[in-house]
Amino acid sequence: MKKKKESLGLSMDDAFDGDDDVEYAKSKPKKVEQKKEISSQKDENIDKIQIKASKPIAQIKKSDKIKVDSLTLEVDAHYVLIDHGTTKEMTIELFDPKTDKDYQLRYFNDQVETTLEFYQLEEIIYNRTPVKKVEW
């Protein structure tokens, strides 16, 4: 083995240059940290939804009305989407009686104010839609 390296003009000292590898390893984590900072900045820029509740969200039932921005929607169902054990991801199925479009309000039952999200059904997928105000 030593003969092959010598024939290429390499010695054992040239085969491993530790300085380059250490320098690369030191620069790698810095890039990851910068990505984390950027993603946390994006989270801070998401507007918080203003909620005006006439009763607890858990008491919303079929045929109740919910106003989302300028839309007045009717509740079709309210159920547990995913039970995570310590918390439940809830869904309120909504529809617009005028246009017959379908929507969802999703939230975690123990963090309604910070986790409420609004979705609109497009074709076969619910897409998240930004909203400013939700009231019931």
C-alpha positions in Angstrom: 0.0 0.0 0.0 2.8 2.4 0.9 4.4 1.8 -2.5 1.2 2.9 -4.4 1.0 6.2 -2.5 4.7 6.8 -3.0 4.2 6.2 -6.7 1.5 8.8 -6.8 3.9 11.2 -5.1 1.9 11.2 -1.8 3.3 10.6 1.6 1.2 9.6 4.7 1.4 13.3 5.8 -0.1 14.5 2.5 -2.9 11.9 2.5 -4.8 13.6 5.4 -4.7 17.3 5.8 -6.6 17.8 9.1 -6.7 21.6 8.9 -9.0 21.6 5.9 -11.4 19.1 7.4 -11.5 20.9 10.8 -12.1 24.2 9.0 -15.0 22.7 7.0 -16.6 21.1 10.1 -16.4 24.4 12.0 -18.2 26.2 9.1 -20.9 23.7 8.7 -22.8 24.2 12.0 -22.8 28.0 11.5 -24.9 27.6 8.3 -27.4 25.4 10.1 -27.8 28.0 12.9 -28.4 30.8 10.3 -31.2 28.7 8.8 -32.8 28.3 12.2 -32.7 32.0 12.7 -34.4 32.7 9.4 -37.2 30.2 10.0 -37.9 31.6 13.5 -38.1 35.1 11.9 -40.7 33.8 9.5 -42.8 32.4 12.4 -42.7 35.9 14.1 -44.1 37.5 10.9 -47.2 35.4 10.9 -50.1 37.6 11.9 -52.1 36.5 15.0 -55.8 35.9 14.3 -58.1 38.1 16.2 -60.8 35.9 17.9 -64.1 37.2 19.2 -65.9 34.4 21.0 -69.5 34.5 22.3 -69.0 31.0 23.9 -66.1 28.5 24.4 -64.9 27.0 21.1 -65.7 23.5 22.5 -69.4 24.3 22.5 -69.6 25.1 18.8 -71.9 22.7 17.1 -73.6 21.9 13.8 -75.6 24.8 12.3 -73.8 27.5 14.3 -72.6 30.5 12.4 -68.9 31.6 12.3 -67.7 34.7 10.6 -64.3 34.6 9.1 -63.2 38.0 7.9 -66.1 39.0 5.6 -67.5 35.4 5.1 -70.4 34.1 7.2 -70.1 30.4 7.3 -72.2 27.6 8.8 -70.8 24.8 10.9 -71.2 21.3 9.4 -69.3 19.3 12.0 -66.9 19.7 14.9 -64.6 16.8 15.8 -61.2 15.5 16.9 -58.9 15.3 13.8 -55.9 13.8 15.7 -55.6 12.7 19.3 -52.0 13.4 20.4 -52.5 12.1 23.9 -51.9 15.2 25.9 -53.7 17.4 23.4 -56.2 17.1 20.6 -56.0 18.6 17.2 -59.6 19.7 16.5 -61.4 20.6 13.2 -64.5 22.6 12.6 -66.0 21.8 9.2 -67.6 24.9 7.6 -69.4 25.7 4.4 -70.7 28.8 2.7 -74.4 28.3 2.0 -74.3 31.0 -0.8 -71.4 29.5 -2.8 -71.4 25.9 -1.4 -67.6 26.1 -0.8 -66.1 24.1 2.0 -63.7 25.4 4.7 -62.0 24.2 8.0 -60.9 25.8 11.2 -58.2 23.8 12.8 -56.8 24.2 16.3 -55.3 22.4 19.3 -57.8 22.3 22.2 -55.3 23.6 24.8 -53.9 26.4 22.7 -56.8 27.9 20.6 -55.5 31.5 20.5 -52.1 30.6 19.1 -52.9 27.6 16.9 -56.1 28.5 15.1 -55.7 28.1 11.3 -58.2 28.6 8.5 -58.3 26.3 5.4 -60.2 26.4 2.1 -61.0 23.4 0.1 -59.6 23.6 -3.4 -60.3 20.6 -5.7 -59.4 17.8 -3.2 -57.0 19.5 -0.8 -57.5 22.0 2.0 -55.1 24.9 1.6 -54.2 27.2 4.4 -55.6 30.7 3.9 -54.5 33.7 5.9 -57.3 35.5 7.9 -57.4 38.4 10.3 -60.5 37.9 12.3 -62.7 35.0 13.4 -65.9 35.3 15.5 -68.7 33.1 16.7 
